[in-house]
Amino acid sequence: MTNQQPLVAIIMGSDSDWPVMQAAAAMLDDFGVPYEAGVVSAHRTPDLMFEFAEQARERGFRAIIAGAGGAAHLPGMVAAKTTLPVLGVPVPSRHLQGQDSLLSIVQMPKGIPVATFAIGEAGAANAGLFAVALLATTDNTLADKLAAFRQAQTEKVLNMTLRRDA
Ligand SMILES: Nc1c(C(=O)O)ncn1[C@@H]1O[C@H](COP(=O)(O)O)[C@@H](O)[C@H]1O
């Protein structure tokens, strides 16, 4: 994280979500996008969640990445209180492996969208990448970095070699 104005907020229902949600933070770090990360819960800190969501736009955030597990109401409730884009990350849950988190986040009623990503670390990383892509619509330097990331990824896969004697 840098000292610049944070453009992305990464919020999560509990600090137990951080091992997954840090993949979003790592992606923003890689692209040099300033962000703020913290714990906010629709269930356990409802007043803080309302305050956060109501102030998010005026605080200068351009997108919110919200991760939660189980009855994952945080992304949808935050989306209900802000017009900023909310990117939802279903965190794997102990008993239902995140299927509950996924369905809680993705099945929003018409009118309040949450852009929902895959369960777990890949979803968190992709939410970070998607936030970069959103910001890159008005930032050519970031768009160039995103293109370079894609190119490097393509080259890495093209250079993958498989054992042929197996
Ligand atoms: N789904 C939510 C919300 C919410 O949606 O407001 N607040 C906490 N949680 C989730 O509860 C799980 C267990 O939390 P603990 O590990 O703190 O018991 C976490 O995955 C968290 O996201």
The ligand as an SDF file (V2000), in Angstrom:
LIG
                    3D

 22 23  0  0  0  0  0  0  0  0999 V2000
  -20.4680  -13.2100    5.9670 N   0  0  0  0  0  0  0  0  0  0  0  0
  -20.0190  -12.5080    7.0010 C   0  0  0  0  0  0  0  0  0  0  0  0
  -20.4110  -11.2220    7.3890 C   0  0  0  0  0  0  0  0  0  0  0  0
  -21.3730  -10.3670    6.6430 C   0  0  0  0  0  0  0  0  0  0  0  0
  -21.7830  -10.7540    5.5230 O   0  0  0  0  0  0  0  0  0  0  0  0
  -21.6880   -9.2960    7.1470 O   0  0  0  0  0  0  0  0  0  0  0  0
  -19.7430  -10.8830    8.4930 N   0  0  0  0  0  0  0  0  0  0  0  0
  -18.9120  -11.8950    8.7860 C   0  0  0  0  0  0  0  0  0  0  0  0
  -19.0940  -12.8790    7.8990 N   0  0  0  0  0  0  0  0  0  0  0  0
  -18.3130  -14.0980    7.7210 C   0  0  0  0  0  0  0  0  0  0  0  0
  -18.2930  -14.9900    8.7790 O   0  0  0  0  0  0  0  0  0  0  0  0
  -17.2150  -15.8790    8.5190 C   0  0  0  0  0  0  0  0  0  0  0  0
  -16.6750  -16.4250    9.8190 C   0  0  0  0  0  0  0  0  0  0  0  0
  -16.1230  -15.3610   10.5610 O   0  0  0  0  0  0  0  0  0  0  0  0
  -15.2240  -15.6820   11.8620 P   0  0  0  0  0  0  0  0  0  0  0  0
  -14.0310  -16.4420   11.3710 O   0  0  0  0  0  0  0  0  0  0  0  0
  -14.8690  -14.3220   12.4250 O   0  0  0  0  0  0  0  0  0  0  0  0
  -16.1040  -16.4820   12.7920 O   0  0  0  0  0  0  0  0  0  0  0  0
  -16.1900  -15.0880    7.7020 C   0  0  0  0  0  0  0  0  0  0  0  0
  -15.9660  -15.7530    6.4710 O   0  0  0  0  0  0  0  0  0  0  0  0
  -16.8680  -13.7660    7.5100 C   0  0  0  0  0  0  0  0  0  0  0  0
  -16.7060  -13.2050    6.2210 O   0  0  0  0  0  0  0  0  0  0  0  0
  1  2  1  0
  2  3  2  0
  2  9  1  0
  3  4  1  0
  3  7  1  0
  4  5  2  0
  4  6  1  0
  7  8  2  0
  8  9  1  0
  9 10  1  0
 10 11  1  0
 10 21  1  0
 11 12  1  0
 12 13  1  0
 12 19  1  0
 13 14  1  0
 14 15  1  0
 15 16  2  0
 15 17  1  0
 15 18  1  0
 19 20  1  0
 19 21  1  0
 21 22  1  0
M  END
$$$$
